[in-house]
Amino acid sequence: MVNGIEYYLKKNEEKLFSYKIGEEEEKLAEKYGVLSYMVDRYLNFLGSKTEDFLSSCSVPLKQVVRCNTLKTDCDKLVDLLSERKFSLSKIGWSKFGYEVKKSPERPSLGATLEYMKGFYYIQGKASLIPPEVLSPSEEDIVLDMASSPGGKTTHMAQLMKNRGLIIGLEKNQRRIQKIKSNLSRLGVANTILFQMNGEDVLRLGLSFDKILLDAPCSGEGLMPLDPLRKTRTQPEDLKKFLKTQLELLVSAYKALKRGGRLVYSTCSVAPEEDEFVVNFVVKYMNAKIERISGFPAERGLTVYKGIEFEREIEDCIRTYPHSNGMEGFFVCSIRKE
């Protein structure tokens, strides 16, 4: 399969990584502080909405918290934070998510007693979507293939009511300590962590009912939160990311039980890291895409830079700051039949 990945990359490399940098690209790049090659890509799949997107990446997003029902009641949390002059508004499509409409100067959202007690977790709005799409049950054996810093791990534990089993993988010891801290603070008791590369998951000898692969990526969708993302990723970096993502996704798919569901997500709007990666397992491994609905999002791309993806890739979703009011994310639900 490694040879298959290499062939897939080599076959499409010229189309993926050739760029047209003209006057329009240079002008928009200078205006919004991004790299010129990025503008060429955005024009390719966003077209006339490119400047709307780039403009929105300079506007701060509202803070979001996830009420942690393993520790408290959500109505109680709203009241407690209201007493501290925070105003929360329920996100209609999320089970536990709240937008912070108003905050006091002090304390900060991460310095309240309620935060320290684990009553809530601070996160981006779009990052609420992948665990809810996966929707793990109390009986499931679940794999979180790249679990740092633990936000989605703890979200899944909450959906599972602290029952079933979550196996979390992380190769970096320092990050494991961060995950442990969040598990402890949020009262998670159904999760076991392993220090290992996600690509090596088959060494565990386990198969899983559900798998979340929130893949390591460029973070190109986080530009509204982190301006450094506007210039951090070069084309060579994208090549490295997508190869790793392909290897992780193939390993995840092999570890999935027949009939099981795998959710692949990134905090990136780059088609190279999103549709192009998922397309591999659909085209060459007979994976089936499940249509995601019920979230404010755009459909997955079916063509990019002359590369046509399998039709069902459209059933994946993308979020953007300019059209959905949240960070850029890609989420795809994959069934193994």
C-alpha positions as CSV (number, residue, x, y, z in Angstrom):
1,M,0.0,0.0,0.0
2,V,3.0,2.3,0.5
3,N,3.8,1.8,-3.1
4,G,0.2,2.6,-4.0
5,I,0.4,5.9,-2.0
6,E,3.7,6.8,-3.8
7,Y,2.1,6.1,-7.2
8,Y,-1.0,8.2,-6.3
9,L,1.2,11.1,-5.2
10,K,3.5,10.9,-8.2
11,K,0.6,10.6,-10.7
12,N,-1.0,13.8,-9.4
13,E,2.1,15.8,-8.2
14,E,2.4,18.0,-11.3
15,K,-1.2,19.2,-11.2
16,L,-1.3,19.6,-7.4
17,F,1.9,21.6,-7.0
18,S,2.1,23.8,-10.1
19,Y,1.0,27.4,-9.5
20,K,-0.1,30.3,-11.7
21,I,1.2,33.5,-10.0
22,G,0.0,36.6,-11.9
23,E,-1.0,40.2,-11.0
24,E,-4.2,39.2,-9.3
25,E,-2.5,36.6,-7.1
26,E,0.3,39.0,-6.1
27,K,-2.1,41.8,-5.4
28,L,-4.4,39.7,-3.1
29,A,-1.4,38.1,-1.4
30,E,0.1,41.5,-0.5
31,K,-3.3,42.9,0.6
32,Y,-4.1,40.1,3.0
33,G,-0.6,39.0,4.1
34,V,-0.7,35.5,2.7
35,L,1.7,33.6,0.3
36,S,1.0,34.1,-3.4
37,Y,0.7,30.3,-4.1
38,M,-2.1,30.1,-1.5
39,V,-4.1,32.7,-3.4
40,D,-3.8,30.7,-6.6
41,R,-5.2,27.7,-4.8
42,Y,-8.1,29.7,-3.3
43,L,-9.0,31.1,-6.7
44,N,-9.1,27.6,-8.0
45,F,-11.7,26.3,-5.6
46,L,-13.4,29.5,-4.1
47,G,-13.4,31.6,-7.3
48,S,-15.3,34.9,-6.7
49,K,-15.5,34.1,-3.0
50,T,-11.7,34.2,-2.5
51,E,-11.5,37.8,-1.3
52,D,-14.5,37.2,1.1
53,F,-12.6,34.3,2.6
54,L,-9.2,36.1,2.9
55,S,-10.9,39.2,4.4
56,S,-12.7,37.0,7.0
57,C,-9.4,35.4,8.0
58,S,-8.5,38.8,9.7
59,V,-11.6,38.9,11.8
60,P,-11.5,37.3,15.2
61,L,-14.0,34.5,15.8
62,K,-16.3,34.3,18.8
63,Q,-15.0,32.1,21.7
64,V,-16.8,28.7,22.1
65,V,-17.1,26.4,25.1
66,R,-18.2,22.9,25.3
67,C,-20.3,22.2,28.5
68,N,-18.9,19.0,30.1
69,T,-21.9,16.9,31.2
70,L,-19.6,14.5,32.9
71,K,-19.1,17.2,35.6
72,T,-22.1,19.5,35.5
73,D,-25.5,20.3,34.1
74,C,-25.4,22.7,31.2
75,D,-28.2,25.0,32.5
76,K,-26.3,25.3,35.8
77,L,-23.1,26.2,33.9
78,V,-24.8,29.0,32.0
79,D,-26.1,30.4,35.3
80,L,-22.7,30.1,37.0
81,L,-20.9,31.9,34.2
82,S,-23.7,34.5,34.0
83,E,-22.9,35.3,37.6
84,R,-19.3,36.0,36.5
85,K,-20.6,38.3,33.7
86,F,-20.2,35.8,30.8
87,S,-23.1,35.5,28.4
88,L,-23.5,32.2,26.7
89,S,-25.7,31.3,23.7
90,K,-26.5,27.6,22.8
91,I,-25.2,26.5,19.4
92,G,-28.3,24.9,17.8
93,W,-26.6,22.1,15.9
94,S,-24.3,21.0,18.7
95,K,-25.2,18.9,21.7
96,F,-23.0,20.7,24.2
97,G,-21.6,23.8,22.4
98,Y,-22.1,27.4,23.5
99,E,-20.9,30.7,21.9
100,V,-19.5,33.3,24.3
101,K,-21.5,36.4,23.4
102,K,-20.0,38.6,26.2
103,S,-17.1,38.4,28.6
104,P,-15.8,40.4,31.5
105,E,-12.3,41.8,31.5
106,R,-11.5,39.4,34.4
107,P,-11.4,36.6,35.0
108,S,-10.5,35.2,31.5
109,L,-12.5,32.2,30.3
110,G,-9.5,29.9,31.1
111,A,-9.1,31.2,34.7
112,T,-12.5,30.7,36.3
113,L,-13.2,28.2,39.1
114,E,-15.6,26.4,36.8
115,Y,-12.9,25.9,34.2
116,M,-10.5,24.5,36.7
117,K,-13.2,22.1,38.0
118,G,-13.6,20.8,34.4
119,F,-17.2,22.1,33.9
120,Y,-16.2,23.2,30.3
121,Y,-13.6,23.0,27.6
122,I,-12.6,26.0,25.4
123,Q,-12.4,25.1,21.7
124,G,-13.2,26.2,18.2
125,K,-16.7,25.9,16.9
126,A,-15.9,23.7,13.9
127,S,-14.0,21.3,16.1
128,L,-17.3,20.3,17.8
129,I,-18.3,18.7,14.5
130,P,-16.1,15.6,14.1
131,P,-17.0,13.8,17.4
132,E,-20.7,14.5,16.8
133,V,-20.5,13.1,13.3
134,L,-18.7,10.0,14.6
135,S,-21.4,9.7,17.4
136,P,-19.8,7.0,19.4
137,S,-22.1,4.9,21.7
138,E,-21.6,3.5,25.2
139,E,-20.9,0.1,23.8
140,D,-18.2,1.1,21.2
141,I,-14.5,0.5,21.2
142,V,-13.2,3.8,19.7
143,L,-9.8,4.8,18.4
144,D,-8.7,8.4,18.6
145,M,-5.7,8.2,16.3
146,A,-4.2,11.6,17.0
147,S,-5.6,12.6,20.3
148,S,-3.5,15.6,21.4
149,P,-4.5,17.9,23.1
150,G,-7.5,15.8,24.1
151,G,-10.4,18.1,23.2
152,K,-12.1,15.6,20.8
153,T,-11.1,12.6,23.1
154,T,-12.9,14.2,26.0
155,H,-15.9,15.1,23.8
156,M,-16.2,11.5,22.7
157,A,-16.0,10.3,26.3
158,Q,-18.8,12.7,27.1
159,L,-21.0,11.4,24.2
160,M,-20.3,7.9,25.5
161,K,-21.2,8.9,29.0
162,N,-17.8,7.6,30.2
163,R,-18.7,4.1,29.1
164,G,-17.3,1.9,26.3
165,L,-13.6,2.3,25.6
166,I,-11.4,4.9,23.9
167,I,-7.9,4.1,22.8
168,G,-5.9,7.4,22.3
169,L,-2.6,7.5,20.4
170,E,0.1,10.2,20.6
171,K,3.7,9.7,19.8
172,N,5.0,12.7,21.8
173,Q,5.5,12.2,25.5
174,R,5.1,15.9,26.3
175,R,1.7,16.0,24.5
176,I,0.6,12.9,26.4
177,Q,1.0,14.8,29.6
178,K,-1.3,17.5,28.2
179,I,-3.9,14.9,27.2
180,K,-3.7,13.4,30.7
181,S,-4.2,16.8,32.3
182,N,-7.4,17.4,30.2
183,L,-8.7,13.8,30.8
184,S,-8.2,14.3,34.6
185,R,-9.7,17.8,34.7
186,L,-12.8,16.8,32.7
187,G,-13.4,13.6,34.6
188,V,-12.8,11.1,31.8
189,A,-12.5,7.5,32.9
190,N,-13.0,5.4,29.8
191,T,-9.7,6.2,27.9
192,I,-6.4,4.5,27.7
193,L,-3.4,6.3,26.1
194,F,-0.6,4.7,24.1
195,Q,2.6,6.5,23.1
196,M,2.9,5.4,19.5
197,N,2.7,6.6,15.9
198,G,-0.8,6.4,14.4
199,E,0.7,4.5,11.4
200,D,1.6,1.7,13.7
201,V,-1.9,1.1,15.1
202,L,-2.1,-2.4,13.7
203,R,0.6,-3.5,16.2
204,L,-2.1,-3.2,18.9
205,G,-3.9,-6.2,17.4
206,L,-7.3,-4.5,17.9
207,S,-10.1,-3.6,15.5
208,F,-12.4,-0.7,16.3
209,D,-16.1,0.1,15.9
210,K,-15.4,3.7,15.3
211,I,-12.2,5.7,14.6
212,L,-11.6,9.5,14.7
213,L,-8.6,10.6,12.7
214,D,-8.2,14.3,13.3
215,A,-5.1,14.4,11.2
216,P,-2.0,16.5,11.8
217,C,-2.1,19.2,9.1
218,S,-1.0,22.6,8.0
219,G,-3.8,24.3,10.1
220,E,-4.6,26.5,7.1
221,G,-8.1,26.8,8.4
222,L,-7.0,28.5,11.6
223,M,-5.8,31.8,10.1
224,P,-8.6,33.8,11.9
225,L,-7.1,32.4,15.2
226,D,-3.4,32.4,14.3
227,P,-2.1,34.9,11.8
228,L,1.2,33.1,11.6
229,R,-0.7,30.4,9.6
230,K,-0.9,32.9,6.7
231,T,2.8,32.4,5.8
232,R,3.9,29.2,7.7
233,T,3.2,26.5,5.1
234,Q,5.2,26.1,1.9
235,P,4.3,23.7,-0.9
236,E,7.0,21.3,0.3
237,D,5.3,21.2,3.7
238,L,2.0,20.4,2.1
239,K,3.6,17.4,0.3
240,K,4.9,16.1,3.7
241,F,1.5,16.6,5.4
242,L,-0.5,14.8,2.7
243,K,1.8,11.8,2.6
244,T,1.5,11.4,6.4
245,Q,-2.2,11.9,6.2
246,L,-2.5,9.2,3.5
247,E,-0.5,6.7,5.5
248,L,-2.5,7.5,8.7
249,L,-5.9,7.1,6.8
250,V,-4.9,3.8,5.2
251,S,-3.8,2.4,8.6
252,A,-7.0,3.7,10.3
253,Y,-9.1,2.1,7.6
254,K,-7.3,-1.3,8.0
255,A,-8.0,-1.1,11.8
256,L,-11.7,-0.5,11.3
257,K,-14.2,-3.3,11.8
258,R,-16.4,-4.1,8.8
259,G,-19.5,-1.9,9.1
260,G,-17.5,0.5,11.3
261,R,-17.3,4.2,10.8
262,L,-14.2,6.4,10.4
263,V,-14.3,10.2,10.6
264,Y,-11.4,11.9,8.9
265,S,-11.0,15.6,9.7
266,T,-8.5,18.5,9.4
267,C,-8.4,22.1,10.5
268,S,-7.4,22.9,7.0
269,V,-9.1,24.2,3.8
270,A,-6.4,22.8,1.6
271,P,-7.9,20.2,-0.9
272,E,-4.4,18.6,-0.9
273,E,-5.0,17.6,2.7
274,D,-8.7,16.9,2.5
275,E,-10.6,15.6,-0.6
276,F,-7.4,14.4,-2.3
277,V,-6.5,12.3,0.8
278,V,-10.0,10.8,1.2
279,N,-10.3,10.1,-2.5
280,F,-7.5,7.6,-2.2
281,V,-9.4,5.2,0.1
282,V,-12.6,5.6,-1.9
283,K,-10.9,4.9,-5.2
284,Y,-8.4,2.2,-4.3
285,M,-9.8,0.6,-1.0
286,N,-13.5,0.5,-1.7
287,A,-14.3,2.8,1.2
288,K,-17.9,4.3,1.2
289,I,-18.6,7.9,2.1
290,E,-21.6,8.7,4.3
291,R,-23.4,12.0,3.6
292,I,-23.0,14.5,6.5
293,S,-25.9,16.8,7.1
294,G,-27.3,19.0,9.9
295,F,-24.3,21.3,10.2
296,P,-23.8,24.8,8.7
297,A,-21.2,23.8,6.1
298,E,-20.4,23.6,2.4
299,R,-20.2,20.4,0.4
300,G,-16.9,18.7,-0.4
301,L,-15.1,19.5,-3.7
302,T,-15.5,17.1,-6.6
303,V,-12.7,18.6,-8.7
304,Y,-9.5,20.6,-7.9
305,K,-6.8,21.7,-10.4
306,G,-8.2,19.4,-13.1
307,I,-8.1,16.4,-10.7
308,E,-11.6,14.8,-10.6
309,F,-12.5,13.1,-7.3
310,E,-15.0,10.3,-6.8
311,R,-18.5,11.7,-6.9
312,E,-19.4,10.8,-3.3
313,I,-16.6,13.0,-2.0
314,E,-19.2,15.7,-2.3
315,D,-20.9,14.2,0.8
316,C,-18.0,15.4,3.0
317,I,-18.3,18.9,4.4
318,R,-16.1,22.1,4.6
319,T,-16.5,25.1,6.9
320,Y,-15.2,28.6,6.3
321,P,-15.1,31.8,8.4
322,H,-16.7,33.9,5.6
323,S,-19.8,31.7,5.0
324,N,-20.2,29.6,8.2
325,G,-18.7,31.9,10.9
326,M,-16.2,29.4,12.1
327,E,-12.6,28.2,11.5
328,G,-11.9,26.3,8.3
329,F,-12.4,22.6,8.7
330,F,-12.9,19.5,6.6
331,V,-14.9,16.5,7.9
332,C,-15.7,13.2,6.1
333,S,-17.5,10.2,7.4
334,I,-16.2,6.9,5.9
335,R,-17.9,3.5,6.2
336,K,-16.1,0.1,5.8
337,E,-18.4,-2.4,4.1
